[in-house]
Amino acid sequence: MRIPFIFLAFFVCLSTFAQKDPSAKVILDQIGAKVKNSKGILVSIQMVSKNSQGKALGTKQISLKMKGDKYYLKQGLMEILCDGLIIYNFDGVNTISKSSVAESDQTLSPQKLLAGNYDKDFNYSLLGQTTSNATIELIPLDKRKSFQKVTLVVDKVKSALSSASILDKSNNSTLVKVLSINYSAVIADNLFLFNRAKYPKNVEIFD
């Protein structure tokens, strides 16, 4: 039996509509606008990792500074610096690896989570909300990405991310919890300039 064209078109449109939930988009766009309008962002983050059986793998405390598409992330002795084009990843000991921003596209960094630019990379749906919070599920459009989905909890009053749960391809999970966020931080531009002199002399740099 053939399905009449008008009904087929209706179901195609309905499917497309559901992939980009307009209720979720309103909330996500508010986050993106707040980040875009900020001159400097300072964030304190806690990351808790668990394996597929739910066993805790460790907790990390992260400091993140952002300005536009540039960011500086510090976790203990480890550092990640992005000048907008190149990412410098210092292992905290004796190695710095360089990569382009495009090369890191398959991963989901805290900076990408907080940037609020979800529209081009994800389908999304609103799972539920209260007067203060909203829970939104993100599914990556590019199936080559290293994760299956991301579940966001958004503070609707502050238009800011409260937490994000990332499920990877091996069913391991990472909970990214925003402990504090300042959208009016004063951050010097030279923070995002790579300076070889600040690292130990024995550090090797790999492209």
BAMARDO-648286 format. One line per field, with one value per residue: residue number from 1; residue in three letters; x, y, z of N, C-alpha, C, O, CB in turn. Coordinates in steps of 0.1 Angstrom, whole numbers. Glycine has a CB too. Layout:
! BAMARDO-648286
pakol	NUM/...
torza	ALA/...
nxx	X/...
nyy	Y/...
nzz	Z/...
caxx	X/...
cayy	Y/...
cazz	Z/...
cxx	X/...
cyy	Y/...
czz	Z/...
oxx	X/...
oyy	Y/...
ozz	Z/...
cbxx	X/...
cbyy	Y/...
cbzz	Z/...
! end
This chain:
! BAMARDO-648286
pakol	1/2/3/4/5/6/7/8/9/10/11/12/13/14/15/16/17/18/19/20/21/22/23/24/25/26/27/28/29/30/31/32/33/34/35/36/37/38/39/40/41/42/43/44/45/46/47/48/49/50/51/52/53/54/55/56/57/58/59/60/61/62/63/64/65/66/67/68/69/70/71/72/73/74/75/76/77/78/79/80/81/82/83/84/85/86/87/88/89/90/91/92/93/94/95/96/97/98/99/100/101/102/103/104/105/106/107/108/109/110/111/112/113/114/115/116/117/118/119/120/121/122/123/124/125/126/127/128/129/130/131/132/133/134/135/136/137/138/139/140/141/142/143/144/145/146/147/148/149/150/151/152/153/154/155/156/157/158/159/160/161/162/163/164/165/166/167/168/169/170/171/172/173/174/175/176/177/178/179/180/181/182/183/184/185/186/187/188/189/190/191/192/193/194/195/196/197/198/199/200/201/202/203/204/205/206/207
torza	MET/ARG/ILE/PRO/PHE/ILE/PHE/LEU/ALA/PHE/PHE/VAL/CYS/LEU/SER/THR/PHE/ALA/GLN/LYS/ASP/PRO/SER/ALA/LYS/VAL/ILE/LEU/ASP/GLN/ILE/GLY/ALA/LYS/VAL/LYS/ASN/SER/LYS/GLY/ILE/LEU/VAL/SER/ILE/GLN/MET/VAL/SER/LYS/ASN/SER/GLN/GLY/LYS/ALA/LEU/GLY/THR/LYS/GLN/ILE/SER/LEU/LYS/MET/LYS/GLY/ASP/LYS/TYR/TYR/LEU/LYS/GLN/GLY/LEU/MET/GLU/ILE/LEU/CYS/ASP/GLY/LEU/ILE/ILE/TYR/ASN/PHE/ASP/GLY/VAL/ASN/THR/ILE/SER/LYS/SER/SER/VAL/ALA/GLU/SER/ASP/GLN/THR/LEU/SER/PRO/GLN/LYS/LEU/LEU/ALA/GLY/ASN/TYR/ASP/LYS/ASP/PHE/ASN/TYR/SER/LEU/LEU/GLY/GLN/THR/THR/SER/ASN/ALA/THR/ILE/GLU/LEU/ILE/PRO/LEU/ASP/LYS/ARG/LYS/SER/PHE/GLN/LYS/VAL/THR/LEU/VAL/VAL/ASP/LYS/VAL/LYS/SER/ALA/LEU/SER/SER/ALA/SER/ILE/LEU/ASP/LYS/SER/ASN/ASN/SER/THR/LEU/VAL/LYS/VAL/LEU/SER/ILE/ASN/TYR/SER/ALA/VAL/ILE/ALA/ASP/ASN/LEU/PHE/LEU/PHE/ASN/ARG/ALA/LYS/TYR/PRO/LYS/ASN/VAL/GLU/ILE/PHE/ASP
nxx	8/6/17/0/14/11/8/32/50/42/50/77/84/75/93/117/112/111/138/151/142/121/114/136/156/151/160/187/197/196/217/239/238/244/270/282/280/296/326/346/350/350/353/347/351/340/348/336/343/330/330/315/302/295/314/334/359/375/380/382/393/388/399/387/392/377/375/358/366/388/406/417/427/431/442/453/487/485/478/457/458/443/445/426/431/452/457/473/486/496/512/518/542/566/559/545/517/507/478/454/424/404/411/405/378/362/360/346/351/353/351/337/313/304/302/278/271/253/237/247/260/244/214/186/166/140/139/126/113/114/104/128/149/161/162/180/186/213/222/248/253/273/283/308/319/333/315/283/259/248/237/222/218/202/204/177/171/195/204/224/247/244/251/266/262/281/280/301/313/319/302/311/309/309/306/301/303/293/307/310/305/315/305/315/342/375/399/431/444/468/470/462/481/507/535/566/586/576/574/591/626/632/610/593/580/554/540
nyy	-12/21/51/81/110/135/128/115/136/151/135/135/162/164/147/161/184/175/169/192/206/232/243/236/249/277/279/271/290/313/308/307/334/348/340/350/377/383/397/384/352/334/302/277/243/209/176/144/111/80/44/21/3/19/25/47/67/88/122/155/188/218/249/273/298/320/337/349/328/318/302/292/265/249/222/210/205/203/219/235/255/276/296/304/294/274/247/242/217/209/184/186/177/171/175/191/191/200/210/217/237/226/199/190/185/163/157/167/194/211/238/239/229/250/271/272/269/251/245/239/215/195/176/182/179/188/174/178/202/227/256/267/251/233/203/190/171/163/151/142/153/144/113/103/114/113/106/96/109/139/151/179/201/230/262/281/306/320/316/298/271/244/217/189/158/134/108/84/64/40/36/48/74/110/134/168/194/226/247/274/304/333/358/383/386/400/396/394/398/387/363/342/338/318/310/300/303/301/275/245/240/215/207/192/199/188/184
nzz	0/-9/6/8/-7/6/33/37/34/56/78/74/78/105/117/113/126/153/158/162/187/194/219/234/220/225/251/249/231/247/265/247/238/260/265/242/244/265/279/291/307/337/351/374/377/383/375/372/366/354/349/326/343/363/382/400/385/391/402/391/395/379/364/343/318/296/265/239/212/224/250/283/302/332/352/380/375/348/316/292/264/242/214/197/172/174/196/226/245/276/294/321/329/309/283/255/234/202/183/158/160/145/143/168/168/172/198/231/248/280/274/250/258/275/258/244/218/202/181/155/157/170/173/194/224/247/277/302/325/352/371/375/364/335/316/290/262/241/209/189/156/139/136/140/162/195/215/226/235/252/282/294/322/328/343/344/354/356/330/324/322/344/348/330/316/300/278/266/237/247/267/291/315/320/344/343/363/370/393/399/381/363/344/339/340/342/319/308/274/267/281/265/247/235/254/254/272/298/306/318/309/297/284/257/225/205/173
caxx	0/14/13/-2/25/9/10/46/56/39/58/91/85/74/106/127/108/114/152/155/130/121/114/150/164/150/169/201/201/199/231/248/238/251/284/287/280/305/340/355/343/358/345/352/344/343/345/336/343/326/331/302/296/292/325/341/373/383/374/391/389/393/397/386/390/373/372/355/370/401/404/429/421/441/438/466/499/482/472/453/457/438/446/416/435/460/455/486/482/508/508/522/556/577/555/534/513/500/468/445/410/396/415/398/363/355/359/338/358/344/349/327/300/300/301/264/269/249/228/253/266/236/200/184/152/137/134/117/118/107/105/142/159/156/170/180/194/219/227/257/249/284/284/323/324/338/305/269/250/251/225/225/209/204/198/169/171/208/207/238/248/246/259/264/266/286/281/310/310/321/292/316/302/316/297/308/295/298/307/308/307/315/304/321/356/385/410/441/445/481/468/459/493/516/548/575/595/570/575/605/635/632/597/594/568/551/529
cayy	0/34/62/94/120/146/123/113/149/155/128/139/175/162/142/172/193/169/168/205/210/247/247/235/259/290/279/270/303/322/305/312/349/354/338/358/391/384/401/374/343/326/291/266/230/196/166/131/101/66/35/16/-3/29/26/60/66/99/135/166/202/225/263/277/312/321/350/345/314/315/297/286/255/244/211/206/210/203/231/236/268/278/310/305/286/263/242/237/208/206/173/189/172/175/174/199/187/210/206/228/236/217/185/186/187/150/157/177/200/220/251/237/228/262/281/273/269/237/243/233/202/186/176/184/178/192/162/182/215/233/270/271/243/226/192/190/160/166/140/147/150/137/100/100/120/102/105/92/119/148/156/192/207/245/271/290/320/326/313/292/256/239/205/182/144/130/94/81/53/27/38/55/87/121/145/181/202/240/251/288/310/347/363/396/385/408/386/400/391/379/350/332/338/307/315/288/306/298/261/240/239/202/204/189/203/179/188
cazz	0/-10/15/0/-6/16/46/38/36/69/87/73/85/119/122/113/137/166/159/167/196/195/233/239/213/232/263/245/225/258/270/237/237/272/263/231/249/276/275/298/315/346/355/383/372/388/366/378/356/358/338/321/354/373/392/399/380/396/402/387/397/367/363/329/315/282/259/226/209/231/264/291/311/341/361/386/367/334/311/278/260/228/210/187/160/178/210/232/256/284/303/335/331/300/269/250/221/194/174/153/166/136/147/181/166/175/213/237/259/288/267/240/265/281/247/241/203/200/170/142/160/176/175/208/228/260/285/312/331/363/369/377/357/323/312/276/256/228/202/179/142/133/144/143/175/205/225/221/238/263/289/301/332/326/352/336/360/352/316/324/323/358/347/318/317/287/276/254/228/255/279/302/316/327/349/344/372/371/407/399/368/363/330/338/345/335/315/298/261/266/287/255/238/240/258/256/284/311/308/320/297/292/278/243/218/194/164
cxx	9/8/12/10/23/12/25/54/54/48/73/93/84/87/117/125/113/130/157/143/131/120/128/158/163/159/183/206/203/213/241/249/245/266/290/288/290/319/350/347/353/349/353/344/349/339/347/334/339/327/317/295/292/302/332/355/381/375/385/385/396/390/397/384/387/371/370/358/383/398/417/423/433/435/451/478/496/475/468/451/453/438/435/418/442/457/469/482/494/504/512/536/566/572/543/530/505/490/460/431/402/399/408/383/356/353/350/345/349/341/338/313/295/297/286/261/266/242/234/258/256/221/197/169/151/131/124/122/109/108/120/152/152/166/169/190/200/224/235/252/260/286/299/327/325/327/292/259/254/237/228/214/212/197/190/169/184/212/221/237/251/255/257/269/269/287/289/306/311/311/299/310/311/306/305/298/301/296/304/311/306/316/310/335/365/397/419/442/457/480/467/471/503/530/557/583/589/570/589/613/635/619/599/580/566/539/519
cyy	12/44/75/103/130/141/120/125/154/148/132/153/173/156/152/181/188/169/181/211/225/251/246/246/273/290/279/283/313/320/311/327/355/352/348/373/394/388/392/365/335/315/282/254/218/186/152/121/87/57/30/8/6/31/40/59/78/112/145/179/211/240/266/292/312/335/348/331/310/311/292/278/250/233/206/213/210/215/229/250/269/293/313/297/273/260/237/229/204/195/175/184/177/175/184/194/198/204/218/226/227/202/181/185/174/149/168/182/208/233/250/236/241/273/283/273/255/234/236/219/191/187/176/183/182/180/166/195/219/248/275/263/236/215/190/179/164/153/145/143/142/124/96/106/109/100/102/104/128/152/168/195/222/252/282/304/327/324/308/277/253/226/198/168/139/115/91/68/40/27/42/69/97/131/158/190/216/245/266/293/325/352/377/397/394/399/393/391/382/366/339/331/327/313/304/290/302/283/256/238/226/198/202/193/194/184/176
czz	0/0/7/3/4/30/48/41/51/79/86/80/100/125/123/124/151/168/165/175/198/210/239/233/220/244/259/239/236/264/260/236/249/271/253/235/260/271/281/307/324/352/364/380/380/378/373/367/362/346/335/332/365/384/389/395/385/394/399/390/386/368/348/327/300/278/244/223/215/245/270/302/319/351/367/379/352/329/296/274/245/225/199/174/164/193/215/245/264/294/318/338/322/285/266/236/215/185/169/160/158/140/160/180/171/190/218/249/267/282/257/247/270/270/243/226/199/187/158/144/165/172/190/211/243/268/296/318/343/361/370/368/345/320/297/271/243/222/190/165/135/142/146/156/185/216/219/223/250/269/297/311/332/337/344/341/355/338/315/326/338/357/334/320/303/287/264/247/236/267/292/303/324/331/350/351/373/386/408/385/369/349/328/343/336/332/305/286/261/273/277/245/244/242/262/269/297/315/311/307/290/285/263/237/206/186/162
oxx	18/-4/21/14/33/17/31/63/63/53/80/103/91/91/124/134/118/134/167/135/140/126/132/167/173/166/191/217/212/219/250/260/252/274/301/297/292/323/362/338/363/339/365/332/361/328/357/324/343/325/307/282/287/300/336/362/394/366/396/373/408/379/406/375/395/367/380/354/389/388/427/415/443/425/458/478/503/467/475/443/458/431/436/409/440/455/474/476/502/495/510/540/574/581/534/539/497/492/459/428/394/390/407/377/344/346/346/344/338/330/330/303/283/290/282/250/274/242/228/261/260/217/205/160/160/120/115/134/97/112/123/163/140/178/158/201/192/231/230/248/257/291/301/338/320/330/289/252/263/228/236/202/223/185/197/168/183/222/229/227/261/264/247/280/260/294/286/296/306/313/293/306/319/299/314/288/313/285/297/319/296/326/311/340/363/404/414/443/457/489/471/469/507/535/555/586/596/567/599/607/637/618/605/570/575/529/509
oyy	14/45/79/105/133/149/122/126/160/155/131/155/180/160/153/186/196/169/181/219/230/262/255/251/280/300/286/287/322/330/318/333/364/361/354/380/405/384/391/370/330/318/279/254/217/186/149/121/84/61/34/7/2/38/43/50/77/113/145/182/210/244/262/298/306/344/346/322/300/315/288/282/246/236/198/225/216/222/221/257/261/301/324/294/262/269/228/235/196/197/166/186/186/175/185/194/205/194/228/215/219/194/169/184/175/140/177/176/211/239/259/242/244/283/293/276/248/223/228/212/179/197/172/186/179/175/158/199/214/253/286/269/234/217/187/178/169/145/153/132/133/125/86/103/99/92/106/107/124/156/168/192/226/249/290/314/339/330/312/272/258/225/201/166/139/109/95/61/29/19/40/75/93/136/158/194/218/246/270/287/330/350/382/407/394/395/398/379/372/357/328/325/328/320/298/281/300/280/263/235/225/187/211/191/193/188/178
ozz	8/2/0/14/11/38/59/49/57/89/96/87/107/136/133/130/159/180/172/170/204/213/247/239/220/246/265/241/234/267/264/234/247/275/254/231/264/261/277/314/319/358/361/381/383/373/379/360/373/335/341/331/376/393/378/401/383/387/405/388/384/372/341/334/292/285/236/230/211/252/263/310/314/357/361/376/344/336/289/281/237/231/193/167/159/201/208/254/259/302/326/350/325/276/274/227/221/179/177/164/164/139/162/190/173/195/210/260/263/283/256/242/269/273/238/222/193/182/151/135/165/168/198/203/251/264/299/316/344/350/365/365/344/322/292/276/234/229/182/162/127/153/153/160/184/225/207/214/257/262/307/309/335/340/338/333/352/333/307/332/344/365/327/326/294/295/253/251/232/276/302/292/332/322/358/347/377/391/417/378/375/342/317/348/324/341/295/286/254/272/279/234/255/234/273/276/307/326/307/297/278/280/256/243/197/192/155
cbxx	-10/13/24/-15/27/-5/2/51/51/24/56/95/73/62/110/127/93/109/159/159/131/109/105/156/159/135/165/202/189/188/233/243/223/246/287/277/266/306/342/366/334/365/339/352/346/336/355/325/356/312/340/304/305/279/335/340/373/396/367/396/393/387/408/375/403/360/384/363/370/410/394/438/414/448/430/468/511/473/482/441/471/424/460/415/443/475/444/496/474/513/515/512/555/588/550/538/504/510/459/444/404/399/430/402/360/362/373/324/369/351/362/330/302/310/309/259/282/240/223/264/277/237/193/189/146/128/145/117/117/113/97/146/165/154/167/184/186/231/215/271/248/297/277/331/313/350/305/264/236/259/219/225/211/199/209/155/170/219/205/246/259/233/255/272/255/299/267/324/318/335/285/332/289/328/290/311/293/290/320/317/298/327/290/313/361/389/404/455/445/492/456/446/500/517/547/584/599/555/569/604/649/635/587/597/568/548/534
cbyy	0/39/64/100/126/151/110/106/159/152/113/141/184/152/130/179/195/155/165/215/202/252/238/221/260/292/267/259/307/321/290/307/354/346/324/358/395/371/415/381/333/335/284/270/228/194/166/130/100/66/23/7/-14/25/15/68/66/100/138/165/208/219/271/269/320/313/360/355/313/328/286/298/244/255/200/191/201/190/243/227/276/272/314/320/294/266/232/249/195/219/161/183/157/166/160/214/174/220/194/228/251/219/184/196/189/138/157/171/209/222/255/225/219/267/278/286/274/233/257/242/204/188/163/197/164/204/154/172/226/229/277/269/232/235/179/203/147/176/131/143/163/146/89/105/131/107/117/80/113/160/145/203/201/249/278/285/319/320/325/299/250/236/195/188/135/137/87/80/53/26/24/56/86/127/141/187/196/249/247/295/304/353/363/406/370/421/373/402/401/387/350/336/351/296/326/286/320/303/253/227/243/192/214/175/218/165/194
cbzz	12/-24/27/3/-20/14/48/25/26/73/85/58/80/122/113/99/137/166/146/156/209/188/241/235/198/236/272/234/216/269/272/223/237/285/259/219/254/284/280/305/306/357/343/398/357/402/353/389/349/364/341/309/359/380/391/413/365/388/416/373/411/354/371/322/319/280/261/216/194/231/264/297/304/349/354/387/370/331/312/275/261/227/204/183/151/176/211/235/252/292/298/344/331/302/266/249/222/187/179/138/166/122/148/192/152/170/219/240/253/302/260/231/277/290/236/246/196/211/165/138/170/191/168/213/225/261/290/324/321/377/380/391/366/311/320/269/255/231/196/181/134/133/137/131/179/212/234/228/241/259/298/291/346/312/362/335/375/361/307/336/314/365/359/306/324/283/275/259/216/259/281/301/323/318/362/329/386/362/414/409/357/371/325/347/344/343/309/305/250/271/296/248/237/229/270/245/284/311/296/328/301/302/281/239/214/199/151
! end
